[in-house]
Amino acid sequence: MENWHRPLCTNKIDWYYPQMDLEAGAYAHVAQKESWKTILTLAYQSLGVVYGDLSISPLYVYRNTFAGDIEHSDTNEEIYGVLSFVFWTLTLIPLFKYVFIVLKADDNGEGGTFALYSLLCRHAKISLLPNCQMADEELSTYNIDDFPQTKAGSRVKTVLEKCRFFHTMLLIVALIGTCMVIGDGVLTPAISDAVVPIACLILVGLFALQHYGTHRVGFMFAPIVLTWLLCISAIGLYNIIFWNPHVYRALSPYYMYNFLKKTQRGGWMSLGGILLCITGSEAMFADLGHYSQLSIKIAFTSLVYPALILAYMGQAAYISTHHDFTGAYQIGFYVSVPEHLRWPVLAIAILASVVGSQAVITGTFSIIKQSLALGCFPRVKVVHTSDKIYGQIYIPEINWILMSLCLAVTIGFRDTKHMGNASGLAVITVMLVTTCLMSLVIILCWHKNALLAFLFILCFGSIEALYFSASLIKFREGAWVPLVLAFIFMFVMYVWHYGTIKKYEFDLQNKVSLKWLLGLGPSLGIVRVPGIGLIHTELVTGVPAIFTHFVTNLPAFHQVLVFVCIKSVPVPYVRPEERYLIGRIGPKEYRLYRCIVRYGYRDAHIDDHEFENQLVFSIGEFIRSERQNLSPNVDSSQDGRMTVIGTPRREDMISDETDECMQSASASNPRSPIIQSIHDIIEVNSPKLVRRKKVRFLLPNSPEMDRTVRDELQELSDAKEAGTAFIIGHSYVKAKRGSSFLRKFVINVAYEFLRKNCRGPSAALNIPHISLLEVGMVYQV
């Protein structure tokens, strides 16, 4: 497709489009090879965001492990056994599982529970997303390889695709993992060594910083985590040399067996404390979209992992030579710190604890954004905090909800042991979910032998199941908190998803027949007034019921009608050149178009005015290219024939200071574009000036252009000048008569409550009220 939008005059001003920069940054983040300087910079930043939670685990692992289930004896069998468990748990889960395996299962550079779910939905037809199309599979980021499935993979795929029960169960598993991440986001910031009032002030300050963005917070917090890691590794090395140089022998797996043999049930229950050594490991995968796979691997293997091993070995070396832990001197981190360093280390530890919360907060933002895009979370405001590093976001409503819940947990518990039990259960549940989904990814997406998937579950799943059982048995000692939080968020997410699906099914069943519409003639039996009407709908084919509902009550509509479907596809992002699908409904004289706008679960939605300009531009490009590409034997009036039209690039949309420059360029350039420019209109609505962009069509005087194409483009231009109206449905969802009590409660009470208290469709789409028309509709589902 030739480039038909060229700059017009030498004296021009480029208009800044932040969304286009975001889109360009999204693709560049994955497609371009990063320099070593960029990789090392990202690795440094990841210390302050990804590894904060994992790095502070030495503060409370030994303390929670020896908090009542087992006791430290003169034989040192307990401390050596705990050290052996810590070493092998850190080695097998964060290092082997995540760094070597799970991080490779990224979805075009994105990670997390929904990234795995998205991969599975693309390789098997198990998605519960509405309005899916075959055209979505042609997206470059859909990324399905052509390798043949193994026999086991084919059988698994067939079973999953045929049984709708498995579709629902996989979504529920993904939602459980998501809800536990949110629960961990509530619990981790509440775990602090500071007294309650100081801890509350720290939490308020932490959440108040979130709106500055991950990149700024990362640079701010990275020096703290780096200092902390160097501090604990140096203290650990000192303790090993000074107190027990032979502590390395405890790394042998024999000490784990000996530990369980001696402690038996008490040792099994103490695994809930040992589990805390890997809290924050899931952040490596969940926060993958904020950084890169290589930068996260470098930071962990070169700094975080060695520092943690030295810290745990140093504490064990000190404890192995001290057996009188009574009164104020209990087993913990600070007793192993030399006395003259305890106060400075305490100050660094408090700062590191604050930073440790950043990993789960960032991961919570990321995973909720994914849930929102896949129709599994009520509409909330998503702010992209960086136009260079794609995927760094801030969600104000979630930020303040998390802060409120963290303060409630901090004030309500006042016991770090109980909070540790709660956090441990949340963490291990997320890891179990990741293991289950990864086993399917190995078979369906990587096309590996089923034996490898079985070994993956056997190796990592058995370890995580052991820790899960040890955490679950402490239900009454704090482990109930993440389950309650997960149930609440799970209920919210499933109700919203269920209501969304039922609304779509109602639209699908009640859409207007295209034959009926074409039977009305070019005027559609109504008065066609100047302007463009953008009718928002979830349907990708057919005419929505809100259109007939509107014209029945007000028999007039715009001269150009565009049925707009803004949909999410199970990919992290959609390239700008593949964003729009444009088609025609009916013959040309009807001036009816369909536009499908596709977004990935990481994409930033553009603002209303830019969207309007890009949409009109895309329709103009479709009209121009349709004549060239359409075969004479193809009926262009049929609904469903769509053309991919790219988003206009920032450098292709020029802003001129004056109309004179634009006019002279048009006269002097016989090959001027259809959309010649974007110019500034200065309007005085009040004492201050308001700058507004407006698309102006100037058609070239070229005899090469077909007359029917020229007439249609001229009509589109006139309609754009007359103004644009956005028409959306204002839905009231009610359960059908005769529905069960459960359905009535879910639809009439729960879903209606969420709908009234979340952002409306017009706010989510950034539609200005002055251009908005809402059509009231009652959905009987």
C-alpha positions in Angstrom: 0.0 0.0 0.0 1.5 3.2 -1.1 2.1 6.1 1.3 -0.5 8.7 0.3 -0.1 11.1 3.3 2.9 13.3 2.7 4.0 16.6 4.3 2.8 19.6 2.4 5.1 22.6 3.2 8.5 23.2 4.5 7.3 25.5 7.3 5.5 22.9 9.4 5.1 21.9 13.0 4.9 18.3 14.1 2.0 17.6 16.4 2.9 15.4 19.4 0.9 12.2 19.7 1.7 10.3 22.9 -0.3 7.2 22.0 1.6 6.8 18.8 4.9 7.0 20.7 3.5 4.3 23.1 2.6 2.1 20.2 6.0 2.6 18.6 7.6 1.9 21.9 5.6 -1.3 22.4 6.8 -2.8 19.2 10.4 -1.6 19.6 10.5 -3.0 23.1 10.1 -6.5 21.6 11.3 -6.3 18.1 14.6 -4.3 18.4 17.7 -5.8 19.9 18.5 -4.0 23.1 22.0 -2.8 23.7 24.0 -4.0 26.7 23.8 -0.5 28.2 20.0 -0.7 28.1 20.0 -4.3 29.5 22.2 -3.4 32.4 20.2 -0.3 33.1 17.0 -2.4 33.2 18.8 -4.9 35.4 19.7 -2.2 37.8 16.2 -0.8 37.9 14.7 -4.2 38.4 16.4 -4.4 41.8 14.1 -1.7 43.1 10.9 -3.1 41.6 11.2 -6.9 41.0 13.5 -8.1 43.7 12.6 -5.9 46.7 10.3 -8.5 48.2 12.6 -11.4 47.6 15.6 -9.5 49.0 14.0 -8.8 52.4 13.1 -12.4 53.1 16.1 -13.0 55.4 14.5 -10.6 57.9 11.8 -13.1 58.9 12.5 -16.6 57.5 14.4 -18.0 60.5 12.2 -16.1 62.9 8.9 -17.5 61.6 10.4 -21.0 61.2 11.4 -21.2 64.8 8.3 -19.4 66.1 6.8 -22.4 67.9 6.7 -25.5 65.7 10.4 -26.5 66.3 13.1 -25.5 68.7 16.8 -24.9 68.2 18.9 -27.6 69.9 22.6 -28.1 70.8 22.9 -30.7 68.0 22.2 -28.0 65.3 20.1 -30.5 63.3 17.2 -28.1 63.1 19.2 -25.1 61.9 21.2 -27.1 59.4 18.0 -28.7 58.1 16.3 -25.3 57.7 19.4 -24.0 55.9 19.4 -27.0 53.6 15.7 -26.5 52.8 16.2 -22.7 52.2 19.1 -23.4 49.8 17.4 -26.0 47.7 14.1 -24.1 47.7 15.8 -21.0 46.4 17.8 -23.0 43.9 14.9 -25.1 42.5 12.0 -22.6 42.5 13.4 -19.1 41.6 16.5 -20.2 39.8 15.6 -23.4 38.0 11.9 -23.0 37.6 11.5 -19.3 36.9 14.9 -18.1 35.5 15.6 -21.2 33.3 12.1 -22.3 32.3 9.1 -20.0 33.1 10.7 -16.8 31.9 10.9 -18.4 28.4 7.1 -18.7 28.3 6.7 -15.0 27.8 3.9 -13.7 25.6 5.7 -11.4 23.3 7.7 -10.0 26.2 4.9 -10.1 28.7 4.6 -12.3 31.7 2.2 -13.3 34.5 -0.7 -15.7 34.9 -2.8 -14.2 32.2 0.1 -14.2 29.8 0.2 -18.0 30.1 -3.6 -18.1 29.7 -3.3 -16.0 26.6 -0.7 -18.3 25.1 -3.0 -21.3 25.7 -6.0 -19.5 24.2 -4.1 -18.9 21.0 -2.9 -22.5 20.6 -6.2 -24.1 21.5 -9.8 -22.8 21.1 -10.5 -22.4 24.8 -11.0 -18.6 25.0 -14.2 -17.4 26.6 -13.7 -13.9 25.0 -16.6 -12.8 22.9 -16.4 -11.5 19.3 -13.4 -13.6 18.3 -12.5 -13.6 14.5 -10.4 -15.6 12.2 -8.7 -12.3 11.2 -7.3 -12.0 14.7 -5.1 -15.1 14.1 -3.4 -13.2 11.2 -1.9 -10.6 13.6 1.9 -10.7 13.7 1.9 -10.9 17.5 -0.5 -13.9 17.5 2.7 -15.8 17.0 1.6 -19.4 16.4 4.4 -21.6 15.0 3.8 -24.2 12.4 5.4 -27.1 14.2 3.2 -30.2 14.3 1.6 -31.2 17.6 2.7 -34.4 19.3 0.2 -37.2 19.7 -0.3 -36.4 23.3 -0.5 -32.7 22.5 -3.2 -33.4 19.9 -5.2 -35.4 22.4 -5.0 -32.8 25.1 -5.9 -30.1 22.7 -9.0 -32.0 21.4 -10.2 -32.7 25.0 -9.8 -29.1 26.0 -11.5 -27.7 22.9 -14.5 -30.0 23.0 -15.4 -29.7 26.7 -16.7 -26.2 27.7 -16.2 -27.2 31.3 -12.4 -27.1 30.8 -12.7 -23.7 29.2 -14.4 -22.4 32.4 -12.0 -24.2 34.7 -8.9 -22.8 33.0 -10.3 -19.3 33.3 -11.1 -20.0 37.0 -7.5 -21.2 37.6 -6.1 -18.1 35.9 -8.5 -15.9 38.0 -7.3 -17.7 41.2 -3.7 -16.9 40.4 -4.7 -13.3 39.7 -6.6 -13.0 42.9 -3.8 -14.4 45.0 -1.4 -11.9 43.4 -3.7 -9.1 44.5 -3.9 -10.7 47.9 -0.1 -10.8 48.1 -0.2 -7.1 47.1 -2.2 -6.4 50.2 -0.2 -8.5 52.6 3.4 -7.9 51.6 3.4 -4.1 52.2 1.9 -4.8 55.7 4.9 -7.0 56.8 7.3 -4.6 58.5 9.5 -4.5 61.6 8.4 -0.9 62.4 5.7 -0.2 65.1 2.2 0.2 63.9 1.9 4.0 63.6 5.3 4.3 61.8 4.4 1.3 59.5 1.1 3.1 58.6 2.9 6.3 57.7 5.4 4.4 55.6 2.6 2.6 53.8 0.8 5.9 53.0 4.0 7.3 51.7 4.7 4.2 49.5 1.4 4.3 47.8 1.5 8.0 47.4 4.7 7.6 45.2 3.1 5.1 42.8 1.7 7.8 40.4 5.3 8.8 39.5 5.6 5.5 37.5 7.7 2.4 37.7 10.8 3.9 36.0 11.1 6.7 38.5 10.3 4.5 41.4 12.8 1.9 40.2 15.6 4.4 40.0 14.6 5.8 43.4 14.5 2.3 45.1 17.3 0.5 43.2 20.1 2.0 45.3 18.3 0.9 48.5 18.0 -2.7 47.4 21.6 -2.7 46.1 22.9 -1.4 49.4 20.8 -3.9 51.3 22.0 -6.9 49.2 25.6 -5.9 49.6 25.0 -5.3 53.3 23.5 -8.8 54.0 26.0 -10.6 51.8 28.9 -8.9 53.6 27.4 -9.7 57.1 26.8 -13.2 56.0 30.3 -13.7 54.8 31.6 -12.3 58.0 29.5 -14.6 60.1 30.6 -17.7 58.1 34.3 -16.9 58.5 34.1 -15.8 62.1 31.6 -18.2 63.6 31.3 -21.4 61.5 33.3 -21.9 58.3 32.0 -25.4 57.9 28.4 -24.4 57.7 28.5 -25.1 53.9 28.2 -28.8 54.7 24.5 -28.1 55.6 23.8 -27.5 51.9 23.7 -31.3 51.5 20.1 -32.7 51.0 20.9 -35.2 53.7 20.2 -32.5 56.3 16.7 -32.0 55.0 16.0 -35.7 55.5 17.5 -35.7 59.0 15.5 -32.5 59.9 12.2 -34.1 59.0 13.1 -37.4 60.6 13.8 -35.7 63.9 11.1 -33.0 64.0 8.3 -34.9 62.1 5.0 -33.0 62.3 6.6 -29.9 63.8 9.1 -29.9 61.0 6.4 -30.2 58.4 4.4 -27.3 59.9 7.6 -25.2 60.1 7.8 -25.4 56.3 5.3 -22.5 56.2 8.1 -20.3 57.6 10.8 -21.7 55.2 8.4 -20.9 52.3 8.9 -17.2 53.0 12.4 -17.4 51.5 10.9 -17.4 48.0 8.2 -14.7 48.5 8.6 -12.3 45.6 9.9 -15.0 43.1 6.7 -14.7 41.1 7.4 -11.0 40.5 10.2 -12.0 38.1 7.5 -13.4 35.8 4.7 -11.0 36.6 6.8 -7.9 36.1 8.4 -9.2 32.9 6.6 -6.6 30.8 8.2 -3.7 32.7 11.7 -4.9 31.9 13.3 -7.6 29.7 13.9 -11.3 30.2 17.7 -11.0 30.0 17.9 -8.0 32.4 15.8 -10.0 35.1 18.0 -13.0 34.6 21.3 -11.0 35.0 20.1 -9.3 38.1 19.1 -12.5 39.8 21.9 -14.8 38.9 24.7 -12.3 39.4 23.6 -10.5 42.5 20.3 -11.4 44.2 20.8 -15.2 44.4 24.4 -15.2 45.7 23.6 -12.4 48.2 20.6 -14.3 49.6 22.6 -17.6 49.9 25.4 -15.8 51.8 22.9 -14.1 54.1 21.1 -17.4 55.0 24.4 -19.2 55.5 25.7 -16.4 57.7 22.7 -16.4 59.9 22.9 -20.2 60.2 26.6 -20.0 61.0 25.9 -17.6 63.9 22.9 -19.5 65.2 24.8 -22.8 65.1 27.3 -21.4 67.7 24.6 -19.7 69.9 22.0 -21.7 71.7 20.7 -19.4 74.4 17.9 -17.5 72.6 15.7 -16.3 75.5 13.9 -13.1 76.3 14.5 -10.3 73.9 17.2 -12.3 72.1 15.2 -14.5 69.8 16.2 -16.3 66.6 16.1 -13.8 63.8 18.1 -11.6 61.5 19.3 -8.9 63.9 20.9 -11.1 66.5 23.4 -12.2 63.8 24.4 -8.6 63.0 27.5 -7.2 64.9 26.3 -4.9 67.7 28.0 -1.8 66.4 26.2 -2.2 63.0 22.7 -3.0 64.2 21.2 0.5 64.1 22.5 1.4 60.7 21.4 -2.1 59.4 18.0 -1.6 61.0 17.5 1.7 59.1 18.5 0.1 55.8 16.2 -2.9 56.6 13.2 -0.6 57.2 13.9 1.2 53.9 14.3 -2.2 52.1 11.1 -3.5 53.6 9.3 -0.5 52.0 10.9 -1.2 48.7 10.1 -4.9 49.0 6.4 -4.0 48.7 7.0 -2.4 45.3 7.4 -5.7 43.5 3.9 -7.0 44.4 2.3 -3.6 43.9 3.7 -3.3 40.4 2.7 -6.9 39.6 -0.8 -6.2 40.8 -1.2 -3.2 38.5 0.1 -5.4 35.5 -2.2 -8.3 36.2 -5.3 -6.2 36.7 -4.6 -4.4 33.4 -4.5 -7.8 31.7 -7.7 -8.9 33.5 -9.5 -5.7 32.5 -8.6 -6.1 28.8 -9.9 -9.7 28.8 -13.2 -8.7 30.3 -12.6 -10.1 33.8 -12.4 -6.9 35.8 -14.7 -3.8 36.1 -13.6 -0.8 34.2 -10.9 1.3 36.0 -8.6 4.1 34.9 -5.2 2.9 33.6 -2.4 5.5 33.4 0.6 4.8 31.2 3.5 6.4 33.2 6.2 6.1 30.5 6.1 6.7 26.8 9.4 5.0 26.3 9.2 1.8 28.4 6.1 0.1 27.4 3.9 -1.7 30.0 4.7 0.6 33.0 1.3 1.6 34.3 -0.5 3.1 37.3 -4.1 2.4 38.3 -5.4 5.0 40.8 -8.4 3.1 42.1 -6.5 -0.1 42.7 -3.7 1.8 44.3 -5.9 3.4 47.0 -7.9 0.2 47.5 -4.6 -1.7 48.1 -3.5 1.1 50.5 -6.7 0.9 52.5 -6.6 -2.9 52.8 -2.9 -2.8 53.8 -3.6 -0.3 56.6 -6.5 -2.5 57.8 -4.3 -5.6 57.8 -1.4 -3.8 59.6 -3.7 -2.4 62.3 -5.8 -5.5 62.6 -3.0 -8.1 62.9 -0.1 -6.5 64.7 1.7 -9.8 64.4 4.2 -10.4 61.6 4.1 -14.1 62.1 0.4 -14.2 61.2 1.0 -11.9 58.3 3.9 -14.1 57.2 1.6 -17.2 57.2 -1.0 -15.3 55.1 1.6 -14.1 52.6 3.1 -17.5 52.3 -0.2 -19.1 51.3 -0.9 -16.4 48.7 2.6 -16.8 47.2 2.6 -20.6 47.0 -0.9 -20.7 45.5 0.2 -18.4 42.6 3.2 -20.7 42.1 1.0 -23.7 41.9 -1.2 -22.0 39.3 1.8 -21.1 37.3 3.1 -24.7 37.4 -0.3 -26.1 36.2 -0.6 -23.6 33.3 3.1 -24.1 32.4 2.6 -27.8 32.0 -0.1 -27.1 29.4 2.2 -24.6 27.7 5.0 -27.2 27.4 2.6 -29.5 25.6 0.4 -27.2 23.5 2.7 -24.2 22.8 6.2 -25.7 22.9 5.1 -29.0 21.4 7.2 -31.0 23.8 6.7 -34.5 24.9 4.1 -35.1 27.5 6.7 -36.7 29.7 8.5 -33.4 30.1 5.3 -31.7 31.2 4.8 -34.6 33.7 8.3 -34.2 35.0 7.8 -30.5 35.4 4.7 -31.0 37.5 6.3 -33.9 39.4 9.5 -31.9 40.2 8.1 -28.4 41.0 4.5 -29.3 41.7 5.3 -31.8 44.5 7.6 -29.2 46.2 5.0 -26.5 46.0 2.2 -28.9 47.1 4.3 -29.8 50.2 4.7 -26.1 51.1 1.0 -25.4 50.3 -0.2 -28.1 52.7 2.1 -26.7 55.4 0.7 -23.2 54.9 -2.9 -24.3 54.7 -2.8 -26.0 58.0 -2.2 -22.6 59.6 -5.6 -21.4 58.4 -6.5 -20.0 61.9 -3.1 -18.4 62.3 -3.5 -15.9 59.5 -3.6 -18.1 56.4 -7.4 -17.4 56.2 -6.7 -13.8 55.1 -5.5 -14.4 51.5 -8.3 -16.9 51.0 -10.9 -14.4 52.0 -9.3 -11.7 49.9 -9.1 -14.1 46.9 -12.7 -15.1 47.3 -13.9 -11.4 47.3 -11.8 -10.5 44.2 -12.7 -13.8 42.5 -16.4 -13.1 43.1 -16.0 -9.6 41.6 -14.1 -10.8 38.6 -16.3 -13.8 37.8 -19.5 -11.8 38.2 -18.2 -9.1 35.9 -17.1 -11.6 33.3 -20.4 -13.5 33.5 -22.4 -10.3 33.1 -20.2 -9.2 30.1 -20.7 -12.5 28.4 -24.5 -12.5 28.9 -24.7 -9.0 27.5 -22.8 -10.0 24.4 -25.0 -13.1 23.9 -28.1 -10.8 24.2 -26.7 -8.4 21.5 -25.9 -11.4 19.3 -29.4 -12.9 19.6 -31.1 -9.5 19.0 -29.0 -8.0 16.3 -30.9 -6.6 13.3 -31.0 -8.5 10.0 -28.8 -6.9 7.3 -31.5 -7.8 4.8 -34.0 -5.7 6.7 -31.6 -2.8 6.8 -30.9 -2.9 3.1 -34.6 -3.1 2.4 -35.0 0.4 3.8 -33.1 1.9 0.9 -30.1 4.4 0.9 -31.9 6.8 3.3 -32.7 3.9 5.7 -36.2 5.2 5.9 -35.1 8.1 8.1 -33.8 11.7 7.7 -30.0 11.7 7.1 -28.5 14.8 8.8 -25.0 16.2 8.2 -22.2 14.7 10.3 -20.6 11.3 11.3 -22.3 9.0 13.7 -20.0 6.5 15.5 -22.2 3.7 16.9 -20.3 1.7 19.5 -21.1 -2.0 19.7 -19.6 -5.3 20.8 -20.7 -7.0 17.6 -18.2 -7.7 14.8 -21.0 -8.5 12.3 -24.6 -7.4 12.0 -26.4 -4.3 13.2 -26.8 -3.8 17.0 -30.3 -3.5 18.5 -29.5 0.0 19.9 -29.5 1.4 16.3 -33.1 0.4 15.6 -34.0 1.4 19.2 -32.6 4.9 18.5 -34.2 5.4 15.1 -37.5 4.1 16.2 -37.7 6.9 18.8 -35.9 9.6 16.8 -36.2 8.9 13.0 -33.0 10.8 12.0 -29.4 9.9 11.8 -26.1 11.1 10.4 -25.2 11.0 6.7 -22.2 8.8 7.5 -22.7 5.9 9.9 -19.8 3.9 11.3 -20.4 0.8 13.5 -17.4 0.8 15.8 -16.3 -2.3 17.7 -13.4 -1.8 20.2 -12.3 -5.3 21.1 -9.5 -7.0 23.0 -7.6 -9.9 21.5 -5.5 -12.5 23.4 -2.1 -10.9 22.6 -0.1 -8.3 24.6 -0.3 -5.7 21.9 -1.3 -5.0 18.3 1.0 -3.3 15.9 -0.2 0.1 14.8 -0.3 -1.0 11.1 -2.7 -3.8 12.1 -4.9 -1.9 14.5 -8.0 -1.2 12.3 -10.3 -3.5 10.3 -12.5 -1.4 8.0 -15.4 -2.7 6.0 -18.6 -1.6 4.3 -22.2 -2.5 5.1 -24.4 -2.4 2.1 -23.9 -0.6 -1.2 -21.8 2.5 -1.4 -24.7 4.9 -1.5 -25.8 3.8 2.0 -22.6 5.3 3.5 -22.5 2.6 6.2 -19.1 1.4 7.4 -17.9 -1.0 10.0 -14.7 -0.4 12.0 -13.1 -3.0 14.3 -10.4 -1.5 16.5 -8.2 -4.2 18.0 -6.2 -3.8 21.2 -4.0 -6.2 23.1 -4.1 -6.6 26.9 -1.1 -4.3 27.3 -2.1 -1.6 24.8 -2.9 1.9 25.8 -6.3 3.2 24.5 -6.0 6.5 22.7 -8.0 9.6 23.6 -11.3 10.6 21.9 -10.1 13.3 19.6 -7.1 11.4 18.3 -9.3 8.3 17.9 -11.8 10.2 15.9 -9.1 11.6 13.6 -7.5 8.2 13.1 -10.8 6.6 12.4 -11.8 9.1 9.7 -8.3 8.7 8.2 -8.6 4.9 8.1 -12.0 5.1 6.4 -10.6 7.5 3.9 -7.7 5.2 3.2 -10.2 2.2 2.9 -12.3 4.1 0.3 -9.2 5.0 -1.7 -7.7 1.5 -1.6 -11.0 -0.4 -2.1 -11.3 0.7 -5.7 -7.7 -0.5 -6.5 -7.8 -3.8 -4.6 -11.4 -5.0 -5.1 -12.0 -7.7 -7.8 -14.9 -6.9 -10.1 -16.5 -10.3 -9.2 -16.5 -9.6 -5.5 -19.6 -8.0 -3.9 -18.3 -5.3 -1.6 -21.7 -4.8 0.0 -21.6 -8.0 2.0 -21.1 -7.6 5.7 -17.9 -9.2 6.9 -15.4 -8.3 4.2 -12.8 -6.3 6.1 -9.6 -4.6 5.2 -6.6 -4.0 7.5 -5.8 -0.3 7.7 -2.8 0.9 9.7 -2.8 3.6 12.3 -1.3 6.9 10.9 2.1 7.5 12.1 3.0 10.7 14.0 5.3 12.0 11.3 2.6 11.5 8.7 0.1 13.8 10.5 1.4 17.4 10.3 0.2 20.5 12.0 0.5 23.8 10.1 0.4 27.2 11.8 -1.9 28.8 9.2 -4.5 27.9 6.6 -2.5 29.8 4.0 0.4 27.4 4.1 -2.0 24.5 3.7 -3.9 26.0 0.8 -0.7 27.0 -1.1 0.7 23.5 -0.6 -2.5 22.0 -2.0 -2.3 24.2 -5.1 1.3 23.5 -5.8 1.4 19.8 -5.2 -0.7 17.8 -7.7 -0.2 14.6 -5.7 -1.3 16.0 -2.3 -2.9 13.5 0.1 -6.5 13.2 0.8 -6.0 14.1 4.4 -3.7 17.0 3.7 -3.0 18.2 7.2 -4.1 18.8 10.7 -4.3 22.4 11.6 -4.8 24.3 14.8 -7.9 26.2 15.4 -7.8 28.8 18.2 -11.1 29.4 19.8 -11.9 31.9 22.5 -14.5 30.3 24.8 -13.4 32.1 27.9 -10.6 34.5 28.8 -8.1 31.7 28.1 -7.3 30.2 24.7 -8.1 26.6 23.9 -6.2 24.8 21.1 -8.0 22.2 19.2 -6.9 19.9 16.4 -9.2 19.3 13.5 -8.8 17.0 10.4 -9.3 18.9 7.1 -9.8 17.0 3.9 -8.5 18.7 0.7 -8.9 16.5 -2.4 -6.3 16.7 -5.1 -7.3 17.8 -8.6 -5.9 14.6 -10.1 -7.8 13.1 -13.1 -6.5 9.7 -12.0 -8.9 9.4 -9.1 -12.2 7.7 -9.9 -15.2 10.0 -9.7 -17.2 7.8 -7.4 -14.2 7.6 -5.0 -13.9 11.4 -5.1 -17.6 11.9 -4.4 -17.5 9.5 -1.4 -14.4 11.1 0.0 -15.9 14.5 -0.4 -19.0 13.4 1.4 -16.8 12.0 4.2 -14.9 15.3 4.3 -18.1 17.3 4.6 -19.5 15.0 7.3 -16.3 15.4 9.3 -16.5 19.2 9.0 -20.1 19.0 10.2 -19.2 17.2 13.4 -19.0 13.7 15.0 -21.4 12.1 17.5 -20.6 9.1 19.6 -23.6 6.8 20.2 -23.3 4.1 22.9 -25.8 2.0 24.7 -26.6 2.7 28.3 -27.5 -0.8 29.4 -29.6 -2.0 32.3 -29.1 -5.7 32.7 -31.9 -7.7 34.3 -32.4 -11.5 34.8 -35.2 -13.1 32.9 -38.4 -14.0 34.6 -38.2 -17.5 35.9 -34.5 -17.3 36.5 -33.0 -19.0 39.5 -32.4 -17.1 42.7 -28.6 -17.4 42.2 -28.8 -15.8 38.7 -31.1 -13.1 39.9 -28.6 -12.2 42.7 -25.6 -12.3 40.4 -27.2 -10.2 37.6 -29.7 -7.9 39.4 -27.6 -7.3 42.5 -23.9 -8.0 42.2 -23.4 -7.1 38.5 -25.6 -4.1 38.8 -23.7 -2.9 41.8 -20.4 -3.2 40.0 -21.8 -1.5 36.9 -23.0 1.5 38.9 -19.8 1.9 40.8 -17.2 1.4 38.1 -16.2 3.8 35.2 -18.9 4.1 32.6 -18.3 3.1 28.9 -18.1 6.8 27.9 -15.4 7.5 30.5 -13.5 4.3 29.6 -13.5 5.3 25.9 -12.6 9.0 26.7 -15.7 10.3 24.9 -16.5 14.0 25.6 -20.0 14.6 27.0 -20.7 17.3 24.4 -20.4 14.7 21.6 -22.1 11.8 23.5 -25.5 10.2 22.8 -26.6 7.4 25.1 -29.3 5.0 24.1 -31.1 3.3 27.0 -31.5 -0.4 26.6 -32.8 -3.1 29.0 -31.0 -6.5 28.6 -33.1 -9.5 29.7 -30.5 -12.2 30.2 
